[in-house]
Amino acid sequence: MANTEAWILRLLAEDFSAPCREDRFCAPCAAAFCDHCCGAHHRGQGHEVVVRAAAAASVGGQAQGPVRRGDRDSFCVSCGAGFSAALCGHHVGHDTFRIVVCEGRHCARCTGSEPWFHLFTGIETYRDEKGHILVPLNPRCGGRRCQSCGRCLR
């Protein structure tokens, strides 16, 4: 995404508590993928994408096996999407960073040398045990948090 503000807005809107899951299958690539974070890589000419449940019947059983799931623990600046580093290899070579949970909040884990890091100026940050800068992506919760997703219940 060329527009810096666009990826920041997508980062702040991202639900990192939702898991990624290989819910689609691309027949030409012979690969299962998460439509949320990798769908854009499989849209367009030459790709035939099917929902995983239908894939086994339509492409000769290539999509058989369990649907793998992974935590949405990374963000791709290039694509403007959160993704699971364990499941998604499409973002290799893109500008990405990890998302970690600190004090119940999802935080961007940065070094401070990223070309876009100045966009976080003025936000209270933390340091992890390895010296990475943790930038909270949502405000501190003044009330209770949801037990399943961690979002603030005001």
Secondary structure, 3 states (H helix, E strand, C coil): CCCHHHHHHHHHHCCCCCCEECCEEECCCCEEECHHHHHHHHCCCCCCEEEHHHHHHHCCCCCCCCCCEECCCEEECCCCEEECCCCCCCCCCCCEEEEEEECCEEEEEECCCCCCHHHHCCCCCEECCCCCEEEECCCCCCCEECCCCCCEEC
